[in-house]
């Protein structure tokens, strides 16, 4: 009888470990990092906060409009993801691009940037309205990613990841946003989160 109880306990622990490895709703290797509350301003000059994303799956990145290299292809790749999701009939995913150069990237500048890519703003918000120190701390504390604008420079150091967020505002996974984008994997994980 004791062996049977031990076997059941071992099986139970095994199941829990398997579930933990799959993370949020079955997405493999989920990070489950909590994102703190935020309230910034979008490309329309309207307030936009974490509360506006509650109950929605969203994809985030960090870009700036004066970027001389990675932000243009990153934004083009995000547009491709937005279109691929539409093609799959998935329209309820939000996109959030945090500017890492908020002093330059005022709402009108962000709109002009997005317009270059024919962004569909129905579910995409480019955010600003915070200080440089604030976005640097926010990126590190919440997304575990570096943002740094060196003194007397116009270029900002930042990573090129896309972050998948669940309905509770947790970082589930990150993916390269620059080249060889794993679109199929991202869409699969979004479907898992949305129980498609």
N, C-alpha and C positions, 0 to 999 in steps of 0.2 A: 504494500500500500504506500509506504514511504517513497519507493522508487517511482511510483505512478505520480505522486505529488511533485517530486523533483522534476520528472519529465515534463509535466504540465507547466511548471514554473519556468523551466528552460525554454519551452516552446513559446510561452508568453513573452519572455524577455527577447527572444529572437524576433517575434512579430513586432514588438515595440522598436527594436533596433532597425528593422527593415523600414518601418514607417518613418522613423526619424531620418533615415538616410534619404528617403524620398522627399521629405520636407513638406512644404505647404501644398496640400491637395494632390500630392503625388508627383510634383515636379522634382526630378532627380537633383541631388546636391543643392537643395534650396539653402540660401544663406539666412533668411528670416531676420534680417536686420531691421529694427524699428526706425522709422523716420520721424523726427520731431515735427511738431506743428510748425507751419510756416504760413505767412500771409504776405504776398508780394504784389506786383503789378504786372499785367500782361501787355501784349503788343497794342491793345486798344486803350491802354491807360486805365483799365478796370482792375479792381482788386481780384486776386485769385489766390486761393489757399489750399492747404491739404484737405480741408473740409469739403471743398468742391470736388474732390476726387474720391470721397468716401463711397465704398461699394463698387468702385470701378477698377478694372485692371488698367495699368498705365505703363508707358515706356518713357524713360527719362534719359537725357544726356546733358553734357556741359559744353557750350560753344560760345563763340563771340564773333561779332560781325566783321571786325577788322582783321580777322585771322588770315594769315598768309599761306597756310598749308592745309591742315587737317579738317577744319570746320566745314569747308565747302563739300568735300566728299562725304563727310559724316551726315550733313543735312540732306544731301542727295540720297544717301542710303536710307535715311529715316523716311523720306518721301516714298521710296520704293516699298518699304515695310508698310506704310500707311495704305498704299495702293494694293499691295498683295493681300492685306487683311480685307479690304473692300471686295476684292475679287473672290475671296473665300466666303463672303457674306457676313463678315464680322465688322460691325460698324461701331461697336460700343467700347472701343479701346481708346484711351486718351493718350496724348503725346505732350510731354513737357520738356522744353529746352531752357535750362537755366543759363543765363548769360554770366560769363566769368569776367566780364569787363563792364560792370554796371554804370560806371561814370560816362562811358561812351555810348553804351547801348540803351538809349532812351526808347520809349515805346515806338515812336515813329521810325527810328533807325531799325528796330527789330522787324517792324512791318515791311519796310523796304527790303530787308534781307530775305524774309520769308517769301515775299512776292517774286524774287528772282527764281525761286524753286517751284512756283505755283502751289504753294502749301495750301491745303484745305484747313482753314482755321476753325472749322466746326468742332474739331476735336484735338486741336493743337494749340498750345499756349507757350509763347516765348516769354520768359519771366525776367524781370529786373526790379529796381526799386529797393535796393539794399546797398550797403557799402562793400568795398573790396574785402575788408577784413571779415565781414559777415559771411560772404559767399565762400571764402577760403575755409573758414571754420565749419560752415554748414556741410561743405563737400567732404571734408575729412571726417567729421563727427558722424555723419549719417551714411555716406556712400563709400567711406574708407578710400577716398581718392584725393589726389593732390590737385590743388589749384593755387597758383602763385604768380603774381604779377611783379617782376623785379622792378626796383626803383629805376626811374628814367627810361623805361622800356615801353613800347606800345603793344608788344606781344605777351600773351599770358600762357604760362605753362599749365597744361592740363592733360588728362588722359582721354582716350578716345572710345570709351565703353558706352554701350547702351545698357540700361538697367531696366529689368522687368520687375514691376511692382504689383503686389496683389491688392485685393479689395480692402484690406486693412491698412494699406500704406507701408508694407514691409518690402524690403529689397529681397526678391526671390533669387534672381540670377543676374549675372552680367555677361555681356557678349562683346566681341569686337565690333566697333562701329565704323571701322575704316576700310578694311578690305577683307575679301572672303567672308562676307557676312553670312552667318548661319540662319538665313531667313526661315528655312523649313523647320529647324529646331525651335526657333523663337515662336513661330506660329503654333507648333505642337504644344509648347509650354503654355501659351496663352489659352489654347483650347482646354488644356487640363484645368487651368485656373477657373475658366468659365464653365466647366463641366459640359463641354460640347461633345 
